[in-house]
Amino acid sequence: MMSDERDRADIESLLAAHGQQHLLAFWAELDASQRQQLIGQIRLAHVEQIGLRHRAARRSNDWSALARRATPPVAFRLNGASEISIDAARTAGDAALRRGEIGAILVAGGQGTRLGFAQPKGKYSIGPVSGASLFQILFEKLLAVGRRYEIPVPLYVMTSDATHAATEDYLEAQRYFGLETNCVCLFCQGVMPAVDATTGKILLSSKSSLALSPDGHGGMLAALANADCLADMQWRGIKYLFYFQVDNPLVEMCDPALIGYHILSGSEMSTAAVAKRDADERLGNIVTIDGRTRIIEYSDLPEDVAKQQNLDGSLRFWAGNTAVHVFDVAFLDRCSRSDDALPFHTACKKVSCIDELGNRVESSEPNAIKFERFIFDLLPAAERAIVVEADAARTFAPVKNAPGEKRDSPDTCRAAMIALHREWLESAGAKVALGTPVEISPLFALDAAEARAKIEPGIVFDKPTYLR
Ligand code: UTP
């Protein structure tokens, strides 16, 4: 028997056992390389687990009942009293950074569908004056942190099949924005097949390929282990990993206070949170349930619970997830040894596919179930997890939605950058004319104190200015 026929025979019985034989419907029309591609994808798709995952995701938590047992999380609040002072936390974080115990991880495998940008989101031009891309700003921040602590912070960048080649080409062309190449590691996350929303059958995107998409930012756990990045971290002496996402150029990169609180409180996974502005703000809610920290997505938190107030009228469930975390590398290593450390979530989305006759189907309504893992689902696995409050206006401006949208759009992000940099300049005694956009490169100043050291009091900015 020819080898592709042998492969077909092996795989046919597996598919038949799980009601997915249709994946080979066009076998006779495929050439040898197309057959190999299809077989490879079917092997990677863990067909035997698709049905289980689908059923498990449908039996999802009864958040309404869980939320009623929730209490606010263990947190270090801005202006709140705590047993660890902010100065002590910063000193501990500074020391860990200086000892080279911190690595950084950027997850950049998402498809950015809401933004509607066909390239990897990191290439999106966001600098209000410079036009710098998200990648440029984030990489320059990391470069500046390395200069401040006189030791480079190794960066692990997670891409996906959807973003890998374009990200690598771009970063190479830009020479990694000055980061040392031996301190940057790109690795690719896994994929999951999409299934038909009514039949549960895996969709084909063509006669020789499954409809595959990235397996969520939680895919980071398995991908880090598969790419030997966890071993690389241990070899480099990295004990803590600072996690951030590609869409927030305001992130306080390697925030020493967050890192310090993490270390001093013996946390295994820590999260920067912002105080929600109102009960229905679209942020994941960080809570404690039965002694474990968890995130309840905004759509799962019952309205009456979301609206609960403290005596002073503030929200009881105040902690909104910014998707900035610090992990113990040992914790990630422990979790990566179990295939079930992270559950799959399902989402009903529009997926382009072919039908049983091979005709293309572009559905106008969501037609498919996609499976994704979320990294924040590791929180309950942590023996100790803490939350550190961050100032939303200064540290959090994600680019999620298309230009022109009122929330989390490029426009709101640019406005937040301008407001912050104006504040830094004004704190240095400069004057910024009303309505004048100003932007500060991380290589000029990483924070207000660095800006004050470089700006002459009294200087006037009355036209768009980029300080670099
Ligand atoms: P989002 O959840 O906002 O998704 O990702 P997205 O793909 O960027 O945008 P939409 O939902 O399609 O509009 C948050 C972060 O997680 C990364 C993204 O690149 C972003 O940094 N991510 C998301 C991954 O790395 N892999 C994924 O599979 C999904």
Boltz pocket constraint, residues with backbone or C-beta under 6 A from the ligand:
constraints:
  - pocket:
      binder: B
      contacts: [[A, 107], [A, 108], [A, 109], [A, 110], [A, 111], [A, 112], [A, 113], [A, 114], [A, 115], [A, 121], [A, 158], [A, 160], [A, 189], [A, 214], [A, 215], [A, 216], [A, 217], [A, 219], [A, 244], [A, 245], [A, 246], [A, 247], [A, 400]]
      max_distance: 6.0
